[in-house]
Amino acid sequence: MANHAKKIPTQHIIGFVLSLVLTVIAAWTAVGSDLSTNWIIIIIMLLAVIQAGIQLIMFMHIVERESQNGHVPWNMMFHGFVAAAIVVAGSLFVMVYAF
């Protein structure tokens, strides 16, 4: 059971600050560095994967086994990925065939 007497959400603050730091690093990499385009893309994609992991752990509570209502976070993630894949596939279809 979670401790409801806690006033400051330290885990959320740490996750938010880490996300801000990774965003600033990605922006600096794109704007201020002298790296080649390939390296910039690789670094930004790596930072995006790290930030997605931070979001899942710190905000989406993916490390929890099961909540009190009985839903499992992995089930929700699967359905989110399916919905995102449908949206991306539909968008690509529309863009390719110019509807």
C-alpha positions as CSV (number, residue, x, y, z in Angstrom):
1,M,0.0,0.0,0.0
2,A,1.3,3.4,-0.9
3,N,2.3,5.9,1.8
4,H,-0.4,8.7,1.5
5,A,1.1,10.9,4.2
6,K,3.9,11.9,1.9
7,K,3.5,15.5,0.8
8,I,6.2,15.9,-1.9
9,P,6.2,13.5,-4.9
10,T,10.0,13.1,-5.1
11,Q,9.9,10.3,-7.7
12,H,7.8,12.5,-10.0
13,I,10.1,15.5,-9.5
14,I,13.2,13.4,-10.2
15,G,11.6,12.0,-13.4
16,F,10.6,15.5,-14.5
17,V,14.1,16.9,-14.0
18,L,15.7,14.0,-15.7
19,S,13.3,14.4,-18.7
20,L,14.2,18.1,-18.9
21,V,17.9,17.4,-18.8
22,L,17.6,14.8,-21.6
23,T,15.5,17.2,-23.6
24,V,18.1,20.0,-23.2
25,I,20.9,17.6,-24.2
26,A,19.0,16.5,-27.3
27,A,18.3,20.2,-28.3
28,W,21.9,21.1,-27.8
29,T,23.0,18.1,-29.9
30,A,20.7,19.2,-32.7
31,V,21.5,22.9,-32.6
32,G,24.9,23.5,-31.0
33,S,27.1,20.6,-31.8
34,D,29.4,20.1,-34.8
35,L,28.6,16.4,-35.2
36,S,27.5,14.9,-38.5
37,T,23.8,14.4,-39.2
38,N,24.1,10.6,-38.7
39,W,25.6,11.0,-35.2
40,I,23.0,13.6,-34.3
41,I,20.2,11.3,-35.2
42,I,21.8,8.4,-33.4
43,I,22.3,10.4,-30.2
44,I,18.7,11.9,-30.3
45,M,17.2,8.4,-30.8
46,L,19.3,7.0,-27.9
47,L,18.2,9.9,-25.7
48,A,14.6,9.3,-26.7
49,V,14.8,5.6,-25.7
50,I,16.3,6.6,-22.3
51,Q,13.6,9.2,-21.8
52,A,10.8,6.7,-22.7
53,G,12.3,4.4,-20.1
54,I,12.3,7.1,-17.5
55,Q,8.7,8.0,-18.3
56,L,7.6,4.4,-18.0
57,I,9.3,3.8,-14.7
58,M,8.8,7.1,-13.0
59,F,5.4,8.2,-14.2
60,M,3.6,5.2,-15.7
61,H,4.6,2.9,-12.8
62,I,5.6,0.0,-15.1
63,V,7.5,-1.6,-12.2
64,E,4.3,-2.3,-10.3
65,R,3.0,-5.9,-10.7
66,E,-0.7,-5.2,-10.4
67,S,-2.7,-2.2,-9.2
68,Q,-5.6,-2.4,-6.7
69,N,-8.2,-2.4,-9.5
70,G,-6.6,-5.5,-11.1
71,H,-5.2,-4.1,-14.3
72,V,-1.6,-4.8,-15.3
73,P,0.4,-2.0,-16.8
74,W,1.8,-4.3,-19.5
75,N,-1.7,-4.9,-20.8
76,M,-2.3,-1.2,-21.2
77,M,1.1,-0.7,-22.9
78,F,0.3,-3.4,-25.4
79,H,-3.0,-1.8,-26.3
80,G,-1.3,1.6,-26.5
81,F,1.3,0.2,-28.9
82,V,-1.4,-1.4,-31.1
83,A,-3.4,1.9,-31.2
84,A,-0.2,3.8,-32.1
85,A,0.7,1.3,-34.8
86,I,-2.8,1.7,-36.3
87,V,-2.5,5.5,-36.3
88,V,0.9,5.4,-37.9
89,A,-0.1,2.8,-40.5
90,G,-3.2,4.8,-41.4
91,S,-1.2,8.0,-41.6
92,L,1.4,6.5,-43.9
93,F,-1.3,5.0,-46.1
94,V,-3.0,8.4,-46.5
95,M,0.3,10.1,-47.2
96,V,1.5,7.5,-49.7
97,Y,-1.7,7.3,-51.7
98,A,-2.6,11.0,-51.3
99,F,-6.1,10.7,-50.2
